[in-house]
C-alpha cells in the first residue's frame, strides 16, 4: 500500500486564456472556460511558455506554476 504523502494522482491544470483581437466568447460560453477577460481567443491547456505557464489546480502543488 502507498502512503498518503507518496500517493500518485493526476495534476489538474488551469488553462492559460489568451485574449487576442480575433477572440470571442465561445471558449467561455460553450466550453466552460473561466476567465475574467471579455474575449477568449485561445486556451493553452499545457504550457510552460514565457507568455503563459499553467498553474497546478490540485494536490500538494496547488497554485504552483507548471515547470518541466
C-alpha contacts under 8 A as a table, 3 or more apart, distances in Angstrom:
res1	aa1	res2	aa2	distance
2	X	6	X	6.47
2	X	7	X	5.91
3	X	6	X	5.52
3	X	7	X	6.13
4	X	7	X	5.13
11	X	56	X	6.55
11	X	57	X	7.28
11	X	58	X	6.45
11	X	59	X	7.45
12	X	56	X	5.90
12	X	57	X	5.21
12	X	58	X	5.88
13	X	45	X	7.33
13	X	46	X	7.58
13	X	54	X	6.01
13	X	55	X	5.62
13	X	56	X	4.64
13	X	57	X	5.24
13	X	58	X	7.86
14	X	45	X	7.42
14	X	54	X	5.71
14	X	55	X	5.38
14	X	56	X	6.38
14	X	57	X	6.05
15	X	43	X	5.96
15	X	44	X	5.37
15	X	45	X	4.74
15	X	46	X	7.09
15	X	54	X	5.80
15	X	55	X	7.61
16	X	43	X	5.57
16	X	44	X	4.93
16	X	45	X	6.74
16	X	47	X	7.71
16	X	52	X	5.99
16	X	53	X	6.80
16	X	54	X	5.98
17	X	35	X	7.09
17	X	40	X	6.15
17	X	41	X	7.36
17	X	42	X	5.75
17	X	43	X	4.57
17	X	44	X	6.39
18	X	40	X	5.76
18	X	41	X	5.63
18	X	42	X	5.10
18	X	43	X	6.36
18	X	44	X	7.94
19	X	23	X	6.04
19	X	37	X	6.88
19	X	38	X	7.75
19	X	39	X	5.42
19	X	40	X	4.67
19	X	41	X	5.13
19	X	42	X	7.04
20	X	23	X	5.53
20	X	39	X	7.66
20	X	40	X	7.16
20	X	41	X	5.46
20	X	42	X	7.79
21	X	41	X	7.47
22	X	41	X	6.15
23	X	39	X	5.40
23	X	40	X	5.01
23	X	41	X	3.48
23	X	42	X	7.26
24	X	27	X	7.56
24	X	39	X	4.82
24	X	40	X	5.48
24	X	41	X	6.02
25	X	28	X	5.43
25	X	29	X	6.03
25	X	38	X	7.44
25	X	39	X	5.48
25	X	40	X	5.92
26	X	29	X	4.94
26	X	30	X	5.12
26	X	31	X	6.79
26	X	40	X	7.71
27	X	30	X	5.85
27	X	31	X	5.04
27	X	32	X	6.44
27	X	33	X	5.73
27	X	40	X	6.31
27	X	41	X	7.73
27	X	42	X	7.88
27	X	43	X	7.73
28	X	31	X	5.71
28	X	32	X	4.77
28	X	33	X	4.57
28	X	34	X	6.24
28	X	35	X	7.51
28	X	40	X	7.29
29	X	32	X	5.75
29	X	33	X	7.63
37	X	40	X	6.80
40	X	43	X	7.47
44	X	47	X	6.10
44	X	54	X	7.87
45	X	54	X	7.41
46	X	53	X	7.87
46	X	54	X	6.41
47	X	52	X	6.65
47	X	53	X	5.11
47	X	54	X	5.64
47	X	66	X	7.70
48	X	52	X	6.67
48	X	53	X	4.48
48	X	54	X	6.65
48	X	66	X	6.47
48	X	67	X	6.36
48	X	68	X	7.23
49	X	52	X	5.27
49	X	53	X	5.58
50	X	53	X	6.79
53	X	65	X	6.40
53	X	66	X	6.36
54	X	65	X	5.90
54	X	66	X	5.49
55	X	62	X	7.53
55	X	63	X	5.64
55	X	64	X	5.58
55	X	65	X	4.41
55	X	66	X	5.67
56	X	61	X	6.31
56	X	62	X	4.96
56	X	63	X	5.33
56	X	64	X	5.54
56	X	65	X	6.19
56	X	66	X	6.33
57	X	61	X	7.85
57	X	62	X	4.91
57	X	63	X	5.98
58	X	61	X	6.73
58	X	62	X	4.65
58	X	63	X	7.75
59	X	62	X	5.40
61	X	64	X	5.48
